[in-house]
Amino acid sequence: MAKKQPIKNDDATINFRIPKELKDKIEKKAEEKNETTSAYVRELLESVHNGNYCHHEAVKSRIYEFLFSREFMQLMIWIYSKKINSDKAEGEEELNNYVKTLKRIEGHLPSDLVREFDKVLFDIYRIRDDKYNKYYSFHSYSSDGSRTFSLKKVENFLLNNFKLNMFIGSIHQKIKYPIDK
């Protein structure tokens, strides 16, 4: 965001009327932020004008839209089902849909979870390229755990609102505001 310029006495002013209830709410919010009412309103107007006001909500909406999408839910159910039966029973189109969803995960989940889902993606590629091996191994035990997909990590993230909100906040900070482009 652009560096804030100090307000000078010769800066322009805007005068307008608002309902007393709204003024009271604005003053209360300014007080909660330990700011003057003028500084609080200037900051709000600046963020609305720059397009930053709802940026956090837009990021949150984009992530939630993906995590609660039909495609992601189908992928998660399929991953769980492969823990019970690792045989390849899917057609090429179904696998292609899983691959598309897996490729979209980056930016919607933390990098450690992206790496977990990469294990599934690489296993799908392996299955598609090897005519003779028709068993998924991303759930299989490996001595160092490097090839094993961790459902526990995914569950811990998806079922923990605090972790999810922290991730959304970190993404919000990384994405540049429209004014900064």
N, C-alpha and C positions, 0 to 999 in steps of 0.2 A: 504494500500500500504506500502511496506517496507520503513523504514526510509532512507532518502537520505544520502549518505556518501559524505563528502566534497572531492573535487577534490584535488589531491596532485600532485606535480611535477613529481613524479615517476610513475603516472598512465599511462596506455597505450594510444596511440594516433592512430587515423585513418586519413589518408590523401586521398582525392579523389577529382576529378574535377566535377563541376556541371555548367550548363549554367549560364551566368551572370544574366539573367532574374529571374531564380529560386533563386539565391543568393540574389538578390535585394528583392524578395518577403519574403524570410526567415528573412532577416535583418529588414524589415519593421514590420513583425509580432513580432519579438523579441522586437523591440522598443516599439510597442503598449503594450506589456506585461511588459515593463520596465525591460527586462532581457538582458543579453549579448547574442550574437548570439550563442556562444558555449553552454551556459546553455539551451537556447531554443531548439537547435538541440538535445542535450543530453536528455532532457525531452521527446521530440517527439520519439526519438529512443527507450527510455526506455518504453514508453507507448505502442508503436507498438510491441516491443519484449514481453512485459507482457500480451498482448492481451487486453489492456484497451483502446486503441486508439478510437475504434468505439463503445465502450460499451454503451454510452448514446444513440447513434443511434439505437443500437440493442434493448435496452429497449423501446425506442419510437416506433420502428417498431412492437414489440410484442404487445404493448398496442393498437396501431392503428389497427393492424391486427384483434384483438378481437373486438374493438369498431365498426369497419366497416365490420364485418363479417355478412354473411347472417343470421346466427343463432341469433346474438344479435339484428339485425334489425327486424327480425321476432318477437322476444320477445318484443321489444319496441312497435311495431305496435299492438301486441296482448294486451299489457298492456293498451295502449290508447283505444283500442276497448272495453275493459272491463269497462272503465269509462262510456261508452254509454249503454252497455248491459252487466250486470254482471252475466247473466245466464251461466251455464256450458254447452257448446256446443262442447267441444273438446273431442276427443277420447283419450284413454290411451297412445298411441304412441306419439301423439302431446304433451300431458302433460309431458311425460317423456323427450321429447326433450327440453321443457322449463326448466324443473328441471335441466337437464345437463348444460344448458347455465347459469342458475342462480348460480349453484355451481361453475362455472368457473369465476364468477365476481370478487371474491377476488383476489387482486393482479393487477387487471386491472382498478379498480376504488378506490377512497378514502374510508376509513372505514365508514364515515357517509353515503355514498351512498350504500355501501355494506349492511348496516343495513336497508336501505330503500328497497332494493331488497329482503332482508330476509323476509320482511313482505309479499311479493308476494309468495315467496317460501313456507312459513308456511301456507299461505292460500291455496295453491295448495295441500299441504299435508292434510290439513283439509278437503278439498273437496273430495279428493281421499278416505279418511278413513270414511267419513260420507255419508252413502247411501241416507239419507233423505234431507240433505242440499245441494242444487245444485246452490248456489249463492255465487260468490266471494265477499268478504267484504273488500279487501285491499284498495279500493277506498272510502269505506263508512266513513262517518264522525264519529269520536269518540271525546268525550269531551276534552280529553287531546292530541289528535292527535297522540297518540302512535301507533295505529294500522293502521292509514291512510298512504298510500303510497304517497310520495310527488313528483309528477311529476315536480313541480317547481324546487326542488333541483337538480333533474337529468337534466332538461333543462338548468339551470344556469351553471352547470358544462360542459355539452357537447357542449353548444353554446358559451363558453368563452375560447378562445385560451390561454389566460394568465393563467387561473386556470388549464387547461389541461397541459400546459407546466410546471407549478410549480409542479404539481403532478408527472409528468414524471421525473423531476429533483430530487424530493424527493425519488422516487423509485430507481433511478440511484444511489443515495448516500447510500441507504440501502442494495443494492445487492452487495455482495462481489465480488471483481475482481478475475479472475481465479488464480492469483498468491497468493491470500490470503487464498485460501481453505486449 
